[in-house]
Each structure stands twice: as C-alpha cells, then as structure tokens.
Amino acid sequence: MTEDPETGTYKDCMLMSHLEEPKATEDEEPPTEQDKRKKVLALKDPVHTVSLQQFTYEKLKAQQELLGEQGFQSLMETVDTEIVTQLQEFLQGF
C-alpha cells in the first residue's frame, strides 16, 4: 500500500489492470511475447486482482455479521490498540 499525499488515502500498488499497458521508454524494448504471457498469468493471481482494502473490509464485515455487534466489539477489544488504529487508517473511506 502506498499513501496518496494529496488525499491521505491508501492505494493498493499491487493491483493490475488488463487495460494497463507497460510504457516502454526510449531505452527499453517493447514487451515481448513472454512479457505478455507473464502479464496474463499475473492477472489471474488474486494478489494482483483483489484490492487488499476491499478484502479486509469484507472479511471484517462478515465476521461482524457472524458474531453480531456485541460479539464483534468484544473480539475487537482483545486486539492491540495500535493494530486497531492502523486498521482504521487503512480502511478509511470504506
């Protein structure tokens, strides 16, 4: 995750889009067929296709629904306060 200094939000820098084409500079050669195959393979990997923020939010929400509000609050009280603070910052905007 990288933080956007202008908005203060986080961006998942591991996400890839099939629409993104690597930009070759003058010093670099255009992508080879092997490079294209690697990208197609990488696009099938959840690391590059699933937002970490969205995944974390959905898992926490599912846990909250499973345990109920009271049970989830009890569980979150057992989590280190620094971790809770980091989670809140990380999930800001969700």
DAHUHU-V486555 format. One record per pair of residues at least 4 apart in sequence whose ideal C-beta (glycine too) atoms are under 8 Angstrom apart, sorted by the first residue. I is the first residue (numbers start at 0). GAP is how many residues later the second one is. D is the distance in Angstrom with one decimal. If there is no record, write none. Layout:
# DAHUHU-V486555
i->I gap->GAP d->D
i->I gap->GAP d->D
This chain:
# DAHUHU-V486555
i->0 gap->9 d->4.5
i->0 gap->10 d->6.8
i->0 gap->11 d->6.0
i->0 gap->12 d->6.7
i->0 gap->51 d->6.7
i->0 gap->52 d->7.7
i->0 gap->89 d->7.2
i->1 gap->8 d->7.0
i->1 gap->9 d->5.4
i->1 gap->11 d->4.9
i->2 gap->5 d->6.9
i->2 gap->6 d->7.3
i->2 gap->7 d->5.5
i->2 gap->8 d->7.7
i->3 gap->4 d->6.9
i->3 gap->5 d->5.3
i->3 gap->6 d->7.3
i->3 gap->7 d->5.8
i->7 gap->84 d->7.7
i->8 gap->83 d->6.4
i->8 gap->84 d->5.6
i->9 gap->43 d->6.6
i->9 gap->79 d->7.9
i->9 gap->80 d->6.1
i->9 gap->82 d->7.7
i->11 gap->39 d->5.1
i->11 gap->40 d->5.1
i->11 gap->41 d->6.3
i->13 gap->33 d->5.7
i->13 gap->34 d->5.9
i->13 gap->38 d->7.3
i->14 gap->33 d->6.3
i->14 gap->34 d->7.1
i->14 gap->36 d->6.1
i->15 gap->4 d->6.4
i->15 gap->23 d->7.4
i->15 gap->26 d->6.1
i->15 gap->27 d->5.9
i->15 gap->32 d->4.2
i->15 gap->33 d->7.1
i->17 gap->25 d->5.6
i->21 gap->9 d->5.9
i->21 gap->13 d->7.6
i->21 gap->17 d->7.8
i->23 gap->4 d->4.5
i->23 gap->5 d->6.7
i->23 gap->6 d->5.1
i->23 gap->7 d->7.1
i->30 gap->4 d->3.9
i->30 gap->5 d->5.7
i->30 gap->8 d->7.7
i->31 gap->4 d->7.2
i->32 gap->4 d->6.4
i->33 gap->4 d->6.4
i->34 gap->4 d->6.6
i->35 gap->4 d->6.6
i->36 gap->4 d->6.3
i->37 gap->4 d->6.1
i->38 gap->4 d->6.4
i->39 gap->4 d->7.3
i->40 gap->4 d->7.3
i->41 gap->6 d->5.1
i->42 gap->5 d->6.2
i->42 gap->6 d->6.4
i->43 gap->5 d->7.5
i->44 gap->4 d->6.8
i->45 gap->4 d->4.7
i->49 gap->4 d->7.0
i->49 gap->5 d->5.3
i->50 gap->4 d->6.4
i->51 gap->4 d->6.1
i->52 gap->4 d->6.2
i->52 gap->37 d->6.6
i->52 gap->38 d->6.3
i->52 gap->41 d->6.6
i->53 gap->4 d->6.2
i->53 gap->40 d->7.7
i->54 gap->4 d->6.4
i->55 gap->4 d->6.3
i->55 gap->31 d->7.5
i->55 gap->34 d->7.0
i->55 gap->35 d->6.6
i->56 gap->4 d->6.1
i->56 gap->34 d->5.6
i->56 gap->37 d->4.6
i->57 gap->4 d->6.2
i->58 gap->4 d->6.4
i->59 gap->4 d->6.3
i->59 gap->27 d->7.8
i->59 gap->31 d->7.7
i->60 gap->4 d->6.5
i->61 gap->4 d->6.2
i->62 gap->4 d->6.1
i->62 gap->9 d->6.3
i->62 gap->12 d->7.4
i->63 gap->4 d->7.8
i->63 gap->5 d->7.0
i->63 gap->8 d->4.2
i->66 gap->4 d->3.3
i->66 gap->5 d->4.6
i->66 gap->8 d->6.3
i->67 gap->4 d->6.7
i->68 gap->4 d->6.3
i->69 gap->4 d->6.5
i->70 gap->4 d->6.4
i->71 gap->4 d->6.2
i->72 gap->4 d->6.5
i->73 gap->4 d->7.4
i->74 gap->4 d->7.4
i->75 gap->8 d->6.5
i->78 gap->4 d->5.2
i->78 gap->5 d->5.4
i->79 gap->4 d->7.1
i->80 gap->4 d->6.3
i->81 gap->4 d->6.4
i->82 gap->4 d->6.2
i->83 gap->4 d->6.4
i->84 gap->4 d->6.5
i->85 gap->4 d->6.0
i->86 gap->4 d->6.0
i->87 gap->4 d->6.8
